[in-house]
């Protein structure tokens, strides 16, 4: 929790995007995770969405050193 009024829920989206970018995750993967449309003709018209396994592998790069009981 924070008392900083400049930190809003949308700040979480910025943090996740930046963390994935710094981990070297492809921009198209980050875009799909964040729910953004892909404007590329090839990917938006012909490419299918990523499989959940691929998205999960990208999300595994998010490590904020927070312990969640029961989560590995």
N, C-alpha and C positions, 0 to 999 in steps of 0.2 A: 504494500500500500504506500501511496505517496500523497503528500500534501501539496505538491507542485501543481498549480492550476494549469500550467502549460502542458502537462502530461494528460492526455485524454486517451480514450480507447483506441482512436486512430493511430496513436503513437506506437501501439503494438504492431500494427501492419508495417510501419516503417522499420521497426526493429527486426521483425522476422525477415523482411525483404533484404535488408542490409546484411544480416547474419548469413543468409543463404548465398548472397552475392559474394561475400568475403570468403565463403567456403568453396567457391568455384562452381556453384550449381548453375546450369544453363539458364539463360534468361527465359526461354520458353517454358521451362519447368516452373520457375518462380511465378511467371504470369499465370499459369494454370492453377497453381496452389492458391494464389491471391484472388483468383476469380476474374482475372482480366481477359479480355478477348485478344486473340492473336490476329493481327491485321494482315498477315502473310497470306497470299492467295493459296499457296501450296498447302500450308498447314491448316488454314481455316476451312478450305473447301475440300481438300483431299485427305488430310491427316486426321486420324481419329484421336480422341482424348487419350491421355496417358493412362495406363493401367494403374490401379491403386498401389500395387507393389512398387512401381517406379516412383510414384509420389511419396510413398512412405520412406523409401531409401533416401530421397532428398531431404525429407523432414527430419531424418535421423541426424542430420548435421546441426540441428538446433540443440545446443547444449548450454544451458544457462546455470548449470550446477545447482539445480533445484531438486531436492529429493521428494519424490511422490511415492508414498507407501503403496506397495503392490504393483508398481510399474517398473519394468526392466528396460 
